[in-house]
Amino acid sequence: MLAKSLRPVPRMTVSEWADKYLYLPSTAAEPGRYKTSRTPYVKEIMNAFTDDEVQKIVFKSSSQSGKSQLLLAIIGRFAHLDPCNLMIVQPTLETAQDFSKDRLERMIKDSAVLTPLFYDLNKTRNSNQTILSKMYRGGRIVLVGANSPAGLASKPIRILLCDECDRYPASASEEGDPISLAEKRQTTYFNRKTALFSTPTVEGYSRIDKEYLLGTQEKWLHQCPNCGEYHWLDYRDMKVDFTEKVDELKNRTITVNSVNWRCPDCSFEFSELTMKNAAQKYVAENLDALKNGVRSFWVNGFSSTFLSWRQIMQEYLEAKGDETRERVVFNTRFGVSYQVRGEFQDENIFLQRREKYLAELPEEVLLLTAGVDVQANRLEIEICGWSSDESCYGILRGTNWGSPTKQSTWLELDKILDREYHFSNGKTLKVARTFIDSGFSTDEVYKYCSTRQVKGVFAIKGKGGAGLPLLYQFGKPKNANIILVILGVDTGKAEIFSRLAIEPPGAKSFHFPVDDELERGYDEIYFKELIAERLTARKSGGVINMTWEKINPKSRNESLDIRNYNLAAMKSCIGNLEPAEFWKMQAAALREGVVENKKTTNKKIISREIDIFG
């Protein structure tokens, strides 16, 4: 036994072990015997784990780049040849459980050299094996969620594998940065290895971006078949032949016919097949990081064997102009952090963009919404019109002076919400949905909404935080029999600033009227309030977080808030319907001429309620 314990560790690398022993479970993209040659860019990453000079490995990538297989190969190799304590950190406890059941357990059972290490095949049950803890000869595998401080502060570990670290919370409860907390478990090991894997998120606070820059910064490059230079396959160098169809409601359908890469040096173009068969290698930009034992690698979707260029570029073209969808493409396909459009130089660009409407309502408008912000001595109001491509037309921005504790203040609001707004042909529309902030004078807001929900008037409450959907939750407050809508306001602000960057008449662009005899209220003050905030990076507990803050703490931002409420109100009207179907219904109702004059109510558009709960 002593002789066996003193036997030197085999020098077999992770890639060599994977090619010889690893079998991927049926849940993998390509189940069965693993082949490193299918994802050649992971070989260097694998082998860094058996390099005595390397202590930390960072892998920034798109999704579907073979990262899960890489994790399994590392675990399998050490469990088989160099047993020790390993910890796998997933974003949450739930994702840790899923990885264990769907990936790890299946790999152990499908790889013949691993099964007897973990299971006594003569027993039907083994108390040493749980979902989050796998005991084996000479070591243990622990799976934890980054949101679980107890799990992160468990027993000493030698190998730390942090998966999707950009999705970790800023702090594990009150304990601080989850990665730093887990790294403290490694201090007693001279031969420790720490690995961070993730797709990036938002520029300025992506953890994987930061860790990548501290390492060797090795990019996976392809050799140009013409000039011989090695290049990163960038989406901006992709030349796409595509067709675009726009239906009568201005909905876009993209069909990609072909995609070629144009070499930025010689300008020759090559197909996906040619470039994926071209010579490829990592090229480091910061070799000095080896002195600190840190190697970092970067691969994007254009090098992935599991993604086609046509698929990537179709997703990109269809997402352009929609920040929420664009961010997904940049993160998961291009493998880059997304730069949020969160600040404009000044209000003049929007003052100059104002346009003359031919009537109170432009003919493109199919739906009216309202947003109301409640202050101590006034109500701030905006009426917005929406077209079939979700372009927004400012209709009226005003202030209703008066305390919200007075009934007269709310009666004046009724006049604005209940009136009919006119097209040039005499038809009219009324406001279909109103969202009123209940953060101030809550009881008065609840009381007002309780008798007007039948008319589409709802109380809302804003909730900050990255990643929350704009229509976050629906519920009922304890002290009122109403529907309370919880909005993920940070998501709404990001979408507003994204849409502000779209030049009209582009889809989802914002249109603003020049003041006419109606005195619509879209003046210099309005635009200053609309762009009063910016997305700011704040470091806390070793992690950078992005928060929306006023550029000038003394400035007002009510116009931004109520535009946010209008955006949410529009989306709530669409509800569970396909957007194209919703707008088609709206257009059909208006074409029928249900409203011919001021004395008639547009019942089909105004009275028809789409379930706000979806």
Summary of the structure (lengths in Angstrom):
residues: 614
radius of gyration: 28.8
end to end distance: 65.0
largest distance: 98.2
contacts: 2033
relative contact order: 0.09
helix: 33%
strand: 26%
